[in-house]
């Protein structure tokens, strides 16, 4: 048997999953991760805990599978994106807790960048909006606020990385400092056109280039996990940020293919191919997972003018690939609205009760819920919006509110896909013809059917919903020769259920208009 190992390091936990070559789960293990909140709006992780919990799950998953590391062809890593780690190259010790993607402490630096008129430059080079969400201003904060950090960085003594880089550094016992294009593209420091760190952006944020990892395609050889850790050397053959990894795991390899991950929030990504386009509808442009070609590996290749290669200290070859892009939109409150029904409203005692409660009524009875508990994300970008429930009558019940809460997840995702469609039409691109779904809430049949009804296209749930980890395994399998091409991966992808639209298009349009009206009510100034 051929096995692939996926390390899935997320915001709330570290997981490892052993897959066979057909993409079936053989065994898995998980450890919760401590959330640290030093101040309001600040979120941190202990980087050492990230590493130790991840290593523990690797060993446990291999043990559960009844195999040892010598039977693993390669491992892949997928990770919470934007979370920022800064460590000492010599000792390997972090100089501070990791600053998590949710953390907002860098907002003053972002405001200064906006006020300085840099928004268009950053968007043109990176595809991103200026926001504390991304890694660059988090790193800037660490250099400016950790005593001695900037001086150490300028002497070349420190290393920066997102969680993937930190794990690879640990797995290779401090010999490889590297990341992939997808994670680099979320730093606000990376030029997605040239696939290289950008000198102008580094100067703008005052980031020394010596801090940066080498960057290479998501499916390529990143180094080897040490035998002293796993009992046998294992090639690290795939790396991608969690949402791009899920896009890959869903076999969305062609322009116009899209996936939506229904987790605490929702992340909708549509592959757009090799053409870079800035959204006119409040979405982000980000790098999609890319595959290395042996024909473009060179130890002498020079970065484009105005860019730096960021080779780090690994001494590995610079590997390039043709840029691939995706449009991305984020819903801040997806499955979290079910948690609110359980913990806040106490309408249910367990999350899995929500479908039966919602199905106890034929529809939401005119009730609309906008779960803007922390503002609204794409395509609205209304940070001051607050949650509302409208359309209540004397006949409204908890069941109607539960159904409206579930439907709010679908409404928000439909608004995202419609924004993507407007961008696609403007660019003359292929429209989305089906939506592939994953994440914990995609098991809710009522939600998936309503999503299909609103969109007017099929919603397809895969047989393996752990697509984030599966994407990392697929990337590792490609680089190690388990798979010959993405065509082979497309043939492996299997649907578990296909939800076809049953609602008349005119009725779906009417419902979306009612949703947009409810959103306007949620965003009215007090």
ABEGO torsion letter per residue (X at the ends): XBBBBBBBBBAABBBBBBBBAAGBBABBBBBBBBBBBABBGBBBBBAAAAAAAAAAAAAAAAAAAGBBAAABABBBBBBBBGBBBBBBAAAGBBABBBBBAABAAAAAAAAAAAAAGAAAAAAAAAGBBBBAABAAAAAAAAAAABBGAAAAAAAGABBBBBAAAAAAAAAAGGABBBBBAAAAAAAGABBAAAGBBBAAAAAAAGBBAAABBBBBBABBBAEBBBAAAAGBBBBBABBBBAAAAAAAAAGBABBGBBBBBBBABBBBBBBAEABBBBBAAGBBBBBBBBBBBAAABBAABBBBBGBBAGAEAAGBBBBBBBBBBBBBBBBABBAAAAAAAAAAAGABABAAAAAAAAAABABAGGBBBBBBAAEBBOAAGBAABBBBBBGBBAABBAAAAAAAAAAAAAAAAAAAAAAAAAAAAAAGBBBBABBBBBEAAAABAAAAAAAAAAAGBBBBBBABABAAAAAAAAAAAAAAGABABAAAAAAABBBABBBBBABBAAAAAAAAAAAAAAAAAAABBX
